Amino acid sequence: MAGLHFRRVDRDELTTLHLEGRLDETMALRWSMLDGLQRRVRFNLRRVIEVDARGAQQWQAFIAAAPDRLELEYEQCSVAFMTQLELIASTLGRGRVASFLVAVRCRRCPPQ
């Protein structure tokens, strides 16, 4: 899968953006594409499989440009996204992490 894709779900006072793919130089997510957002915006990052340096820069610029009225939240953050967050704190902007995924390996189980 090339680049980043998203699916938007609006419910009550919450807009959830389900992101899938790679945060890389092809990322084309802009606030102007997202008319009519609810005040609370939740990013579901479960299916973000890679974040490269250029994608991280573009993501940070996107988050920094978020309208002031929005409350940002991140859920089911993938290991790739959390790794980037460990490197650069501004990855979140003024948002908060609600949940994240971790890589777990059982020594008795076969690799998956």
Phi, psi and chi 1 to 4 in degrees:
 res  aa     phi    psi   chi1   chi2   chi3   chi4
   1 MET       -  127.2  171.4 -174.1  -56.4      -
   2 ALA   -93.5  138.6      -      -      -      -
   3 GLY    68.8 -158.3      -      -      -      -
   4 LEU  -121.3  135.8 -176.3   70.6      -      -
   5 HIS  -123.1  153.5  -55.1  -81.0      -      -
   6 PHE  -141.7  154.3   73.0   92.7      -      -
   7 ARG  -124.7  135.2  179.1  174.5   55.0   88.6
   8 ARG  -108.8  135.8  175.2  178.7  172.0  166.3
   9 VAL  -130.3  122.6  177.2      -      -      -
  10 ASP  -107.4  122.8  -70.2  -64.3      -      -
  11 ARG  -141.4  129.3  -71.7 -152.1  176.6  108.9
  12 ASP    50.1 -119.4  -59.5  -38.8      -      -
  13 GLU  -106.1   30.0  -63.5  179.8    9.4      -
  14 LEU  -136.3  132.0  172.1   69.1      -      -
  15 THR  -109.4  125.5  -63.4      -      -      -
  16 THR  -109.9  128.6  -57.5      -      -      -
  17 LEU  -109.0  112.4  -61.2  171.4      -      -
  18 HIS   -90.1  110.7  -63.0  -94.1      -      -
  19 LEU   -96.7  144.1  -55.3 -177.5      -      -
  20 GLU  -144.0  133.4 -178.4  174.3   -7.8      -
  21 GLY   117.4 -143.2      -      -      -      -
  22 ARG  -113.8  134.8  -67.4  175.5  169.3   77.6
  23 LEU   -88.5  100.1  -71.1  174.4      -      -
  24 ASP  -140.0 -167.0   60.2   17.7      -      -
  25 GLU   -64.2  -14.6   69.8  -82.5   -6.1      -
  26 THR   -89.3   -2.0   65.1      -      -      -
  27 MET   -58.4  127.2 -173.9 -175.0  110.6      -
  28 ALA  -126.6   39.1      -      -      -      -
  29 LEU   -88.7  124.6 -164.4   54.4      -      -
  30 ARG  -134.6  145.2  -55.6  -74.7  178.7  -95.6
  31 TRP   -61.0  -32.0  -67.9  106.2      -      -
  32 SER   -63.6  -19.3   59.5      -      -      -
  33 MET   -79.8  -11.4  -58.9  166.4   53.7      -
  34 LEU  -115.5   56.3  -57.5  168.9      -      -
  35 ASP   -61.3  147.9  -69.2  -24.3      -      -
  36 GLY    72.2   28.7      -      -      -      -
  37 LEU   -65.8  145.3  -69.7  172.8      -      -
  38 GLN   -70.3  167.9  -59.2  -60.9  -35.6      -
  39 ARG   -63.4  -39.6 -176.5  164.9 -170.2 -114.3
  40 ARG   -93.7  126.6  -71.4 -178.7   47.0 -137.9
  41 VAL  -120.9  122.8  176.5      -      -      -
  42 ARG  -112.6  128.7  178.2  179.5  -63.8  156.6
  43 PHE   -99.3  118.9  -65.0   95.0      -      -
  44 ASN   -95.0  114.4 -178.7  -59.1      -      -
  45 LEU  -109.9   17.3  -57.8  164.4      -      -
  46 ARG   -54.3  -37.2  178.5 -177.3 -168.8   87.9
  47 ARG  -102.4   17.9  -62.9 -171.9 -173.6  -82.1
  48 VAL   -81.9  114.2  171.8      -      -      -
  49 ILE   -99.2  -13.8   59.3  173.0      -      -
  50 GLU  -159.1  145.3 -178.4 -178.3  -17.6      -
  51 VAL  -133.5  113.0 -179.0      -      -      -
  52 ASP   -98.7  175.1   70.4   15.4      -      -
  53 ALA   -58.8  -45.2      -      -      -      -
  54 ARG   -67.4  -39.8  -67.7  -71.0  -50.6  -94.3
  55 GLY   -63.9  -38.9      -      -      -      -
  56 ALA   -62.8  -41.8      -      -      -      -
  57 GLN   -62.8  -44.6  -70.9  174.1  -19.2      -
  58 GLN   -66.5  -39.4  -70.4 -171.0   35.1      -
  59 TRP   -61.7  -46.0  177.0  -97.9      -      -
  60 GLN   -62.0  -40.0  -70.1  160.3   20.2      -
  61 ALA   -65.0  -40.7      -      -      -      -
  62 PHE   -61.3  -48.6  168.9   69.1      -      -
  63 ILE   -66.5  -40.0  -68.5  -57.9      -      -
  64 ALA   -62.7  -28.0      -      -      -      -
  65 ALA   -89.6    5.5      -      -      -      -
  66 ALA   -60.1  135.9      -      -      -      -
  67 PRO   -56.2  140.9  -25.9   35.5      -      -
  68 ASP   -58.6  -29.8  -70.2  -24.1      -      -
  69 ARG   -72.0  -13.5   70.4  174.4 -171.0   83.0
  70 LEU   -84.5  141.2  -61.6 -179.3      -      -
  71 GLU  -103.3  120.1  -64.2  174.3   15.0      -
  72 LEU  -101.6  139.0  -54.2  178.3      -      -
  73 GLU  -141.1  146.1 -177.7  177.5  -67.5      -
  74 TYR  -121.0  129.1  -55.5   86.3      -      -
  75 GLU  -127.4  153.6   73.6  173.5    2.3      -
  76 GLN    48.3   45.1  -63.0 -173.9   25.6      -
  77 CYS   -62.4  128.4  -61.4      -      -      -
  78 SER   -70.0  164.9   69.0      -      -      -
  79 VAL   -59.7  -40.4  171.2      -      -      -
  80 ALA   -60.4  -43.4      -      -      -      -
  81 PHE   -69.0  -43.2 -173.0   83.4      -      -
  82 MET   -64.4  -35.1  -68.3  -56.0  -65.9      -
  83 THR   -62.1  -43.4  -60.4      -      -      -
  84 GLN   -64.3  -40.0 -179.8   61.0   39.2      -
  85 LEU   -62.0  -37.4  179.0   58.7      -      -
  86 GLU   -63.4  -33.3  -74.6 -179.5  -32.1      -
  87 LEU   -78.6  -40.8  -63.0  172.4      -      -
  88 ILE  -136.9  108.3  -56.1  171.5      -      -
  89 ALA   -62.7  -28.9      -      -      -      -
  90 SER   -69.9   -0.8   62.9      -      -      -
  91 THR   -57.8  -32.1  -59.0      -      -      -
  92 LEU   -85.9  -19.3  -71.3 -178.1      -      -
  93 GLY    61.4 -131.7      -      -      -      -
  94 ARG   -98.2   13.6   62.4 -179.3 -170.5  -80.8
  95 GLY   -81.4  176.0      -      -      -      -
  96 ARG  -133.2  149.3   69.0  175.2 -168.0   85.2
  97 VAL   -86.3  123.5  173.0      -      -      -
  98 ALA   -92.9  -34.0      -      -      -      -
  99 SER  -161.0  157.9   63.3      -      -      -
 100 PHE  -148.9  160.5   57.7   91.3      -      -
 101 LEU  -100.3  150.9  -53.7  175.5      -      -
 102 VAL  -128.7  150.4  -65.2      -      -      -
 103 ALA   -86.0  124.4      -      -      -      -
 104 VAL  -126.4  138.9  177.5      -      -      -
 105 ARG  -131.9  125.0 -179.3  172.1  172.5 -117.5
 106 CYS   -89.2  127.5  172.2      -      -      -
 107 ARG   -66.5  -21.3  -67.8 -178.1 -177.8  179.0
 108 ARG   -89.2  -15.7  -69.0  178.8  -75.3 -179.1
 109 CYS   -94.9  149.7  -58.2      -      -      -
 110 PRO   -68.8  149.4   19.7  -26.3      -      -
 111 PRO   -59.1  144.8  -15.5   25.4      -      -
 112 GLN  -120.7      -  -65.0 -177.0   11.8      -
